[in-house]
Amino acid sequence: MTDTQLPTTPGERSAEPGGDTPNGTPLETLRAAAFVTEGDALVASRVARLVDAPTDTWQIATLALTVRAVREGSSALALDEIGRLTPERDRSLDDDTEAPTITLADIVAPPSSHQLADDLRTGPLVGQGVVHLEYGLAYLDRYYRDEVIVAGLLRSRGVAPVDDDALRRAGAALEGGALDDAQRAAVDSALTSATTVLTGGPGMGKTYTVAAMLVAARAALGDTTRIALAAPTGKAAARMAESLREADVLADHDALTLHRLLGYDRTNSQRFVHGRGNPLPHDVVVVDEASMISLSLMARLLEALGPNTRLVLVGDPDQLASVEAGSVLGDLVAGLDTGVIRLATHHRLTQGRAAVAEAFAQPTGDHPDGGEGTVPPSSERVLAAVDSPDDGVEFLETDAPDLTMLPHLVEAASRLREVAATGNAEAAVAQLRASRLLAAHRTGPFGVARWNRLIENALAERFPDVTPYAMYVGRPVIVTKNDRALGLFNGDSGVIIRQGTALVAAMETASGVRTFSPWRLGDLETMHAMTVHKAQGSQAEHVTVIVPPVGSRLLTREMLYTALTRATERLTVVGTREAVELAVETPILRASGLRHRLREHDG
């Protein structure tokens, strides 16, 4: 990494780099200008007192910025990016879609990255192990240790070899299956490698490949092979089990959340029953939706694997990453040179939707940061795919999506109400799956809350029983908290129907459509629209995507890709060409050293 070239704005700076700041200490200046929150500053100040460090230095300000970086999803802080940081906003107020254009270097001149690293190395933060420096990154101790653990265990893991007879049995078990070359390579890797990473977008046969892996594992390793199925969330785990049952594999096998698999300790989110001293008893562990796994959770999973356990990670690295710190799946794909299989053949997408997904494909080549890697997609390709006349895709170019889309959305909500009024739970849930509206923001002029309100207000003009927060016929709902007693998970969706004189919640679950008294479901939200983050891992027949305007912090490549790949039949994209272009050109950048650690070993 190179030193940041700091811009100079006349009259805005009264200090040399690394010197006194205009408004007091560096930490006070960053807090006052909203580059760190009160919480970030408080953590840094308390740690400074604990290690007897002066609070008026850039070292403590850097600690606060590192806390911010982790909170925003990075594993560390890139020291040469400090000058380019922009102010934060209150995260509860994401309706302010304008991203700030001012940078930290416009407010105050930080030291160069080399000077800052030298100061940190000779100071108490590094000396007492609070901060670690590597690859031009500043790590908090916990995340440094987790990254080292993940890289070390991935490098050192091994499995008992599989003999030729076992491989022949596996091959015989798969005879007649329609596996392409990449899928066969994935099955072979799952049998012979300690870790297999299977990636690909929707419709590329990941579930079919996992089913083949499990059939081959049972054939090669024996019918008593102990297999664990897991996913980061309850909803994803339920979907995984359902998909494998539909594939007629492990029909009686439940999938667990990773926390349940590891033995979640409710008193300590970082402590589990299974770990180095008490490994999991399974021979094969398959984890779906691996893009949602945080760095810390991956470290705990790897620590809990037995010495001969085969690990299969399945996911789409182009989707949104975990809510917590880390971009583990993307780092593994970029950093590992063996055991990574990317499926590239579409098996169940219309021509138009396949073109959209392929437009985001990142072929291998010379990467902008040097060396070989994946080449970023071009906005021209994505726009051409979205705006093509191919079947299944429609682009409505507008900067006023409510005027353009509201009549169509109200009509879809009215159709859902009509079906819900019949009392047929399965038909109502099927109608709910037929159409979905996705938005990047929760609140604000382009957010989910506003779309829910607009649609409900329009429905209320036709149907007197429709009022906000009330239970009414045709109200689509989403569960916001796991309820193991009822078998419902965060992200499960359903619709309120009328059966006789009673209102009933018809919910789509892993075991099929089930009905509940709506008043037993305490943690529900209206779902005429849902956020792209909530939609991750789910799909609907016709998906309408509201692309946020230019200036939105959430206008990113991963958000757009995740949204556009939720449709199984039809996709409608609503927004401006400029917003789509900017999204494609704006990847989410999470600072991490994991891929470097893996490349160092493999090189």
N, C-alpha and C positions, 0 to 999 in steps of 0.2 A: 504494500500500500504506500501511497505517496502522501506528502504533506498537503493539507488543504490549502488552495490558493484563496486567501480571504479577500473579498471585495472591499474596497474603501469607498465610503460615502461621505463626502465633505460635510462637516458639521454634526455628524451623527456619532463620532467616536472621539473621546478625549484621552484615550489611553493607548500605549503601545501594546503589542501582543504579549499577554501574560502579565501585564502590569495592573495598576489599580483600575477599578471599574468606575464608571460615572456615578453609579447609585449606591456604592458601598462595596461589600465583599462580592466575589463572583457568584456565590450561592444566592445572596440577596437579590442580585441583579437578575439572575435567571428566574427566580421565583416571581419577582415583580413583573417580569415580562412574559410570564406564563410558559416558559420553556420547561419548567418542572412544576409539579403540584406542591401544595402544602405538605402532603403526605411524603412525597419524594424528599423534600427538604428536611422534614422532621426525621426521617430514617437516617439521612446522611449526617445530620447534626448529632443524633444520639450515638451513632457509630463513632463519630469523631471523638466524642467525649470518652467512650469506652476504650479507645486505643490511644488516648491522650494526643490527638492530632489537632493542630490549629484549624479553626473553622473558617479562616479568612483566605484560604488558598484555593487554587484551581483543582487541587486534588479532591477536596470535599465536594466541590461543584461537579466534578467528573463522577464522583460516586453517586450523586443525586441523578445525574443524567443516565448512569448505568441502571439505576433502579427504574427510571422511566423506560429505558430500552427493553428491559425484561417485561415490564407491565404491558408494553405494546407488542410483545411476541418474540422479540429477539432473545438469543441466548447470551448476548454480550453487547457491548457498545463499541462501534468502530471509531477509533480515535480520530481518524482522518476525515470523518464525516461530521464532527461536532459543529463546525462552522456552518454547515448546510442545514442543520436542524431548524424546523419551524415551530412556532408556538403551539402549545396544546390548547384545547378547549375543554370545557366541562364535558366529559363523556356522556353525561345524561342528556346533553343538549345537542344531539347529532342532527337536529333540524337545521342548524346553521351549516348549510352545504358549502359555503365559500371557504375553500382552503386558504390559509394565510400565505401571502407571498413573501413576507419578511423572513429573514433568516437570523440565526444567532449571531453570525458575523456582522450583520447590520447593526446590532445592538452593542456588542462588546467584542474585543479581539481576544480570542483564547490563545494559549500557547500553541506552537506547532505540535503535531502529533508526536514527533520525536522528542521534543522538549518535555511534553506532558508525560510521555512514557518514562523518560529518565527521572523526572521528579517523583513519579509514583514508585519507581523501583527503589529509590533511596528513602522513601517516606514510610510511615507506620502502616498505611493501609495494605501495601504489598508485604511489608516486613512482618506483619502479624497475620497474614493470610486472609484478610478480608477481601482483597482484590487480587486477581491473577492477571498477568499480561502474556498474551501469546497471539501470533498472527496479526499484530496490530489491533487487537481487541482487548478490552477491559472486561473481565468477568467478575461477577459476584461468586463467592466461594462455592455455594451450592451448585450453581449451573456449570462452573468449571469442572467440578468433580463428576457431575452427571455426564458431561460430554466426554471426559476421559474414560469413564466407565463404559459408556456405549461403544466408543471406538475400540477400547481394549477388548471387550468381550466379543464384539463382532469379529475382531482379528483372530482371537484365540480359540473360538468355538470349533468343535469338531464332532463328528458322529461316527458310530461304528460303521465300517464298510458293508456294503450290500453285495453278496456274492452273485455270480452269473445266474445261478438257478433262480434266485429271488427276482432278478431283473427279467428273466424269461417269464416267470409267473405274472409279473406286473404287465408285461407286454401282451400276454395272452388274455388277461382280464380286460384289456382295452381294445381288443380286436373288434372291428366293426364300428368303432367310434370315429366321429368325423373331426379329428384333431388336426389342426394345421401345424406347420413346422414349429412356430413359436410356442404353441400350446404343448407340443411334445417335448420341447426343450424345457418347459416349465415343469412338466411331470418328472422328467429325468432329474432335474435339479432338486426337486423336492425329495427324491429318494436318495440322492448321493451327496447332497450338500447340507451343511449345518443350517444355513440361512438362505432362503429363496425370497426374492422380492418380485412379485407379479404385479405389473402395472398396465393400465389401459383405461380408456374412456368408456362411457356407457355404450352398451351394444357390442362390445368387442369380445365377449365370451369369458369374462373373468370367472363367473360362477360355474360355468360349464367346465372350465379348466380346473378349478378347485375340486369339483366333483370327481374329475378324472384323477387328480392327485390322490384323493382319499381312497378311491377304488384301488389304485395302484399300490398305495401304502398298505392297505389291508392284504392285498395279494402277495406283496413282497415280504412284509414283516409279520404277517399272521393275523388271523381273525381277532386275536386278543389285543391287537394294537390299541393303545389308549390314545384317543384323539380328543383334543379340546378345541372348541370353536369359541371365538371371542371377538369383541368389537369395543371401541371406546365408549359407546353410549348404549343404553338399553334399547332404544329404537333400532339402531344399527344391528345390534345383536339379534333382535327378534326378526328383522328382515333377512339376515344371513341364514338363520335356521329355516325360515320359510322358503327361501330360494333353494336351499339344498334338499328340503323335503319335496319341492316341486320337481327337482332333478332326480328324485327317487334315491337319494343318498343320505344315510344317517337319519332316516325318517323319525326315529325315536330319540334323537339327540338334540338337546337344547344348546343354544349359544348363550354365553354369559358376557356381561360387561367385563372389561379387564380388571376393574376393581374387585368384582365378585370372584373372578378366577384367582386373583392373587390373595384374596382373603382380606377385604378392606377393614381397616381399623378405624372406626368412626371417631375415635378420640385423637387421631393423628393421620392426616391425609397422606403423609409420606411413609407410613408404617404399614406393612402387610404381613400376613401370616407366613406367606411363602417368600423366600429369599435365598441368599447364599447358604445359610445353614439348614434350610428346610425347602428344598426345591420341589417344584411341581412334579407329580408322578407320571406325567404324560409322555408318550413317545413322539407325538406330533402336536404342535400348537399352530392353529391357523387364525390369523387376526385380520378381519376385514376392516375397510375404511381406515387404513393405516395413515392416511394423510392427516387424520384428526388426532394422532397420538402425539402428546407433548414430549419434550426431551426427558423430563423427570420420569414420566410414566414408562417411557421406553427403557430407561435405565433400570427401573424396578422390575420390568418384565424380563430383561436379559439376565439380571441377577437371579431370578427365580427359576430359570430353565435348568433342567438336569444336564449332566455332561454329554448325554447322547440324544437329547431332544432335538428334533427337527423343527425349525421355525419357518413358517410361511407368512409373509406380510403381503397383503393384497390392498391395492388402492390406486388412486389417480393423483399423481404428484402435481398435476396442473390445477387441481381444485384448491379452494381455500384451505389453509393449514389450520392447525389446532388453535383453539382460543388461547391456550396458555403458551408459554415460551417454547420455541423450537420450530424447526421446519424439517423434521427428521426424515420423512419419506423422500422429500426432494434431495436432501443431503446424501441419503443412501444411494439413490439412483445416480447422482452425480459423482459420488466418491468410491463406490464399489466397482471393481472391474470384473467380478464373477458373480453369478447367482442372481443377476438382474435381468428379467425378461419383460419386454414391453410388447404387448399385443397391439397389432396395428390393422387388423382386418375387421371391418364392420359386418356384423352378422344380422342385425335387426333394426337398422335405421333406414328411413327414407333417403332418397338421393340428396335432397336439400339439406336435411339435418346431418347426414354424413359429411357433406361438404363443409358445413359449419364446424363440426368437430375436427375435421382434417385441416382446416385453415389455422387452427391453434396448434397443430402438431409441430414439434420442435425437433427437426432432424439433426443428426450428429454432424458437426463440422467445426470450423475454427470459431471459438467463442470470443466475444468482445473482450473478456477479461484475461485473455491469453490461454493458450493450450487448447486441447480439444474438449468439446462439450456440446451442449445443445444450443442451437441457433434460435434466438427469439422469433416468434411469429411476426408477420408484417400486418399492419393495420389494413393495407390494401387487400390482402387475401381475405381477411375476415370480413371486411365490408362487402367485397364482391360476393362472398358466400351468403351473407345475410340479405343482400339486396338482389339476389339472383331470382330468376323466374322459376327455379326448381320447385318441385312439389314439397309441401310441408313447411315452408319458411316464408314469412311475410315481414317486411320492414316498413313501419309507418313512421316516416320522418316528420317529427313535430317537436316543438319546445313547449307545447301545452297538452300533455298527455291526458289530463282530466277531460278536456273538451273532446278529444279524439276518442277516448276509450270508454268513458263512463256509460253511455247508452248500451254498449255491448256487454259490459260487465254487469250492469243491472239486469239485463236480459238473461245472462247466465245464472245469476243469483235467483231470478224468478223461476227459472226451470228447475233449479235445485229445490226450491220451496214446493213446487208442484209435485215433484216426486216424493219429497219428505211427507207431504200431506197424505199420501196413500198408505203410510204406515209400513211400507216394505223396506226393512232395514238394509238388506243387501243392495236393492236398487238405489237407495238414497246414497249409500257409500260409493257405489259405482258412478253415480252422477257427480259426486264430489271429486272423484278421481278424473273425471272427464275434463275439468278445467281448473287452472290455477294461475293466480296473479302473484308475481314476485317483484319485490322492490328491495333495493339495497339498504335503505334507511328504515329505522323503526318509526321515527317521528319526522315532523317537518313537512314542507309542501310536496315532497315526493315520497313520503314515508308511508309505511304500512298503516299506522294509526289514522292518517288522513284518508287513505283509500277505504278503510273499513267504515269510517264515519260517512264519507260521501255515498257509498253504496247503501248503508243502512238508512241514511236520510232519504234517499230516493225510494227505497223499498217502503219506508214508513208512509210515503204519500199514497201508496197503493194499499198497504196492509196495516191497519191500526195497531196490531199487536207487536209490530216491530219497533223496539226501542233499544237504545244502547244498554248493554250489560244485562238485558233481560233474556230469559229463555223463550225463544219464539220458533215456530215451525220454519225449518230451512236454515236456521243459524248454523253456519260451519264453525267448528270449534277445534282448538288444538290444546293438548295437555302440556303444561309447562313444568311439571314436576313428577318424578317417578312415584308411582303408587303400587308397590309390590303386592299389597293385599288384594288389589283389584286386577293386577296383571296389566297395568297401563304404564307407559313410559313417556318421558319428556319427548315431545315431537309426535306422539300418536294423534291422529286426527279423526274427526267424525262429524256428524250432523244431527241436529235435534229434529226428531220426527214426531208425528202424532199417531198414537195407537189407541183407538177408541177415544176416550176423553183425556187421556194422559199424554204428557210430553215425555219422550224417551230419548236418551242419547245413544245413537247407533255409532259405535266406534270400530274402526279398522284396527285389528290387533294381529299379532303373529299367528294366533290360532283361529283366525277368521273374524267375521263381523260379530260383535257382541253388543248387547244392549244393557244400559244402566239407567238408573234414575239419575237425571242430570244433577240433582242436589247432592248426590254422593261424590260428585266430581268437583272438588273444591278449587283446583288449580287449572282453570280453563281461560282461554282467550278467544275472542272472535277471530275467524280466519277467512274472511272474504279475500284478504291478501296476507302474505307471509314474507318474512325476510329471506333473502338468498341463503343466509347462514342457517336458518331453520330448515330450509328445503334441502340442504346438503345431504346426499344419500338417498333422497326420495325422488320420485318422478310422477308425472301426470300426462294424460293424453295430449291435451292442448295447454301449453304454457305461454303466458303473456309476460314479458319482461319489461319493466319500466327502467330504462337506463337513466341513472341520475345525471344531472347537468354537469357541464364543464365547471370545474372548481370543487366538486365534491371530493372529500377525502376518501370516500368508498369507491370511487371510480377507478377500479384496478382491473388488471388482466384476469386475475384469479376469480374475482367476483363475477366478471362478465362470463368467463368460461363456465363457471359453476352454474350460473343462471341459464345460459343458453343450452346446456346439456341436460336439463331436467325433463325435456319433452320426449315422449315416446311416439307421438304421431304428428303433431303440428306445433310450430313455434312462431310466435308473433313478437317482434322486437319493436319497442316504442321509444323513440328518442331522437337525438340529432346525430348526424354523421360525425360531427366534431367530437361528441361525447364517446361514441364507439371507437373512433380512432385513438383518442387519448387513453381510454381504458386499455386497449391492446398494448399501447406503448408505455404503460405504467405498471410494471410488475411490483408486487409487494416484496420489499427488500428486508429480509430478516438477517441480521448479523449472526453468523455462526462459524465456528471453526471445525465443525464435524467433518465436512467433506475434505478439508485439508488434512486432517488427521488420518482419514482413510486413504487418501491419495498418497500420503507420505509412506505409509506401510506398503501399499500395493506397488508404488514406484520403486 
